[in-house]
Amino acid sequence: MSNASSTTSTSAPDTRFRDDARLAFAREATGDPTLVLDRASMDAGFRSYWRGTALGISRIVMDSPPDLEDVRPWLQIRDLLEMHGVRVPHVLARDVERGFLLLEDLGGETCLQALAQLEPDALMDAAFDQLVRVQAVVPPPALPAYDEAMLRRELALFPDWFLGRHLGVTLSDDERDGWDSVQAYLVAAMLAQPQVFVHRDFMLRNLMPVEGGVAVLDFQDAVVGPIAYDPASLLRDAFHSWPEAQADAWLAQWHARASSAGLPVPALERFRTDVALTGVQRHLKVMGIFARLHHRDAKPKYLTDVPRFLAYLDAVVPFHAALAPLAALLDRHVRPRLFLS
C-alpha cells in the first residue's frame, strides 16, 4: 500500500500455493482474468501488499496469512474508523477466511516520502483533521487499554534492548532504582491524562496524501490511552524532525482545534507538559524497538535515527527534576557510545 517499488514476484516453492491463491482471489474480485500482481510493500509483521492493474484501474491486494496474522482485527478497526469519518483505505472485496483483501490504491508514496512536494502547514492541517476524527471515536469495549502494564513493557525496551543489548550497558543498583523512578513518573503522567481512542503510530509514514487531505494507515494496534499520545507521535515524528518553534505552534493549533471539537484536552500549558512527557515514553520505547530491529531482525537502518530521539529527549528531560536519573543515564552511557555503536 505504501513504499511501492514495483518488482516482479519470484516465489519459493513453499510459497507457490499462497501466490496462486492470492492471484486467484484478485482476478475473481476484480473481474479481470489477465491481472498480474507485483510486490508493492511488506508490512512490519507478516502482511504483504501487492499491486496490479485490473481493467485499467490500479488495485492493492493485502495478503495476511490467517495462521500468522489474522486480518480481522485490522478490518474491525478500519470499519470502525470509517464509520466515524476517518479517511482509511477502502475495502473493495474481502476473503477473511483466507486473509485476502482487495483495496483501493492510494499511491506509491507516504506523506514522509512525498514530504518535499507537500506544503507543511497544509499537510499538518489535513493530519489534524483526521486526528480529530480518530480521537473522537468511542472506543469499543474490546479495545485494549494503554494501561500501566503495557506502558512499562514498552519502557523496558530501552534498558533491555538499547542500553543492554545494543550498548552493552549493565545498570548498577543505583541506576536501576533511578530508572524505576523515571518509569513510575512517566507512567503516572500518562495515566493521569484523559483517555481516548489512540492510533498509537500516528506519524507521516502512516499517512498517505490523497485528494482532499490524507488517509490513515497502520491503525491495527489502536488502544484506549492518553490524549497526548497521537499528537506527540505526529509532532515528534520518529523519522522527521520539524523545527521546534514550528512544532510548538502546531501544537497550539492542535489544542485549539481539539478543544473546539469537544475533545477532553486540558488547558494548553498542561497539555504541552503532557505531550512532552508522553513523547519521552515514546522516544525511549522506539529507541528500544530500533535496537531490537537491528539485533534480532537484522534491520540496522533504523538506528540511524537514534540521534533524533536524543535531541527530542534533550528538549524535555532537563526541565523535569523527576527525570534527572534518565539525564544521568543519557550522559553516562548513551552520548559517549552513540557514534561508536
N, C-alpha and C positions, 0 to 999 in steps of 0.2 A: 504493500500500500504506500509506503514511503521508501526513500533510499532506492529508487527504482533504476538500477542499471540492468538493462535487459540482456540476459545471456541465455544461450541455448541450454536446455536441460540435458544433462548426461546422467543416467541413472545406474547405480549399482544394482546387481541382480536382486538383492533383497529388498529394494525399494520399487521394483518394477510393478508389483501388484498395486501399490499405492498410487504410483504415477498413472497407471491405466484407469484406476477408479476415479481419480481426480479429473482426468481428461474427459471421461465418460459423463461425469456429473456436469462439467462445464458445457459440454456440447449439448446435452439434453436441456440444461437450464437456459441456455441462450438460443436454442433452436438452430444452431449453426454447426452442421456436421463436419465442417472443414476447420474449425477453430484449432489453433495451436497455442500452447501455453509456454511462456518463458518465465524464468525466475525473476520476481520483482524485488523481494527482500526477504530476510529471515527475521523472525521475532526473537527477542531475547530468550524465550523459552523454546518450546517445541513447535510452535506455529511457523508456517511458511506462507508466503504470498506469491501469487503467480498472475501474470498479466497476459491477456490475449485480446485480439480484436474480433468481435463477433458481429457480423452483418454491418460492418463499418463503424462500430462503437467499441471503444476500449473498455474492458471489464477486468476486475480483480477477483481471483479465487483465493479465499482463505482456507488453508488446509490445517486443521487442528486434530491430529490423530487422537481418537477417543481414549485410548489406553495410556496416552501420555499427557494430554492437556484437553480436558473436556471443554467444548465450545460453549456450553450452556451458561456458565457464569458471565462470559463476555456478552452473550446475547441478552441476558437478563438486564445487565447494566445498560447496554446500548438501548434497549427498548424503553427502559425507564427514563433515560436521559432524553431520548427523542420525544417521549410523551410530554416532557417538561420544556420542550422548545430548544433543547441544545442541538447544535448542528453536529451530527455524528454521521459516519458513513451509512448510506442507505443500503439495506439488505434487499437484494432482488430475488434471491432464491436461497433456500436452506435445506440441508440434509443433516439434521442434528445427529442422527444415529451414527452416521459415518464421519461426521466432523467436517463437512464442506459447506462453505457459504459463497454465494456469488454476490459481489459488492460493486457499487459504483467505483469508478476510477477517479480518485481525487487529484491525480497528477503525480509527477515523479519527484517533487521536492517538498520537504517540510519547510516551515517558516524559518527554521535555523539555516537550512541550506539555501533558501531564497532571500536571506536577510539583506543582501546587498541591493536587491531590487525592491525592497519594501520600505515605505516611509515609517519611521519608528513610532511616531505619535498615532498614526492611523492603525498600525499593527497592534499597539497596546490598547487602543480604543476597542478594536474588534475582539481582542482577547478578553478584555474586561466585560464586554457584552456577553460572551459565553460563560465567563466565570460567575457572573451574577446569576445566570440561569442554573449553573451547576450547584452553587451553594444554596439556592432556593429549593432544590429538590428535597422533598420529605423522605428521609431515609427509610427504606423498608425494614421491618423488624429483623430480618435475617442478615442485614448488613453488619459486618464485623465492626467492633469498636476499636478505635485507636487508643487502647487502654494502657495502663502502666506496664503490663507485661510486654505488650508489643513495642512500646517506646523503649523499654530497657533492652529488649532483644536487638533492636536496631542500633542503639548506642553501643552495645557490646562489640559491634563490628569494628569500631575504632581501635580499642586496645587489643582485640584479638587478631584482627587481620592487618590493620595498618601499622600499629606500633609493634605488635608481636611478630607476625609473620613477615611483613614487608621490611620493617626497620630493624628487626632483631632485638627489640627492647623488652626487657623484663622489668615490670614496675616493682619498686620497693614497697614495703608495707605502708609507709607514709604516703607514697604516691597513689597507692591503691585506695587508701582512705580518702585522699583528696579527690580522686576520680569518683568515688562513690558519692561524695557530697555534691559534686558537679551534676552527676546524673539525677540525684534527688531534686536539685534546684530546677533543672531543665524540665523534668517530667512534671513537677508541680506547676510550673508556669504554663505548660501546655494543657494540662487537665483543668486548670482554672478558667480557661477560655470558654466562651460559648461553643457548643459542639454542633457541627453542621455536616452536610454531605461533603466529603473531601475526595477529590480526584486522586491525589497522592503523588502525581508526577506531572503537574500542570506547568509545562515549560515549552519552549519554542520547538523542540524536537518532536513534541507530541501535538503540535498544531499544524494544520495544513492550510495554505492560502487558497481560498475558494471565492467564487463570485459572491460579493456582499459581505465578506468577512473572513472568518477562519472556521475550520472544522476541528473537532476534538477527537484525538486518538488515545489508545492505550489506557482505557479507563477501568479495566477489569479488576484492578486492585483497590477499588474505592472502599472507603471506610467512613464511619462516623467519627469526626475528630475536630481538632481546634480550628477555629475560623481563620486564623492567620496562616495556616499551613500552605494552602494553594497560592495565596499572594506572595508568600516567601519564596516558593518554588519558581514563580514566574519572574519576580523582580531580582532574585539572586540565582539566576539560571545556572545550571551545572555546566553548561557548555558555552556560555557567552556572558561577558561582564559588561553591564551598562555603566556609564559614568555615574558616580554616587549621587550627584545633585539631580540628575535626570531620574534615577530610580526613586529618589526621595520625593520628587514632585509627582511622579506617577502614583506613588503610594498614597499621597494625599488625595489625588484624583480618585483612586480606587475607593478610598474610605468614604468620600462624599457620595460616590455612586452607590456603594453598598448601603449606606445609611438611607439614601433616597428610596432604595428598593425594599427597605424594611428588613434587611438582614441585621442580625443581632451584634453589630460591631460596637465595641466600647468607644469611649472618647479617643480622639485622634492620637494624643500623646501616649495613652496607654496602649493603643493599637500598634504604634511604632515599636514600643518595647516588646509587645507580643510577637510581632513579625521578626524582630531582631533575635529574640531568644529561640523562637521556633526555627529560624534559619540556622542557628548554631547546632541544634539537634540534627537537622537535615544534613548540614555540611559534614559533620562528623560521621554520620551514617554513610554518606556517599563516599567519603574517603575510604571507609572500610570496604564498601562494595567494590570500589575500583581496585583496591589491593587484592580482593578475592578474585575478581575477574582476571587479574594478571597471574596470580599464583595457582589458582585452581583451574581456571578455564582457558589459560594461555591467550589472554586478550590484553596485551600490555599497553595498548594505545590510550586507554582511559587515564592512566596515571599521569599523562602529560598535563591534565587539567588540575592536578593537586595544588599547584601554586595559586590558582584562582580561589580555592577554598580557604587557603591560609590567609589570603587577603581579605576575604569575607569575614573570617574569624577575627582578624586584627581590627576590623572596624567596629566590633561589638565587645569582645572579651575584656579589653582593658577597662571598660566602663561599668563593669559589674563585679563588685568585690567577691561575690559568691563564686565567680568563675576564675579566681586567682589560681587555684590548683591546675586548671586547664592551661592558663597562660604559662605556668611553670613547665608543664609537660611540653608545650609547643616550643618554648625557648630551649629547654634542656635536650629534648630528643628529636624534635622534628626539624627545626631550622638547620642544625649542624649536618643533618643527614639528607636533607631534601634533595640536593643536587648530586648526591653521591650514591643514592639508592638505585 
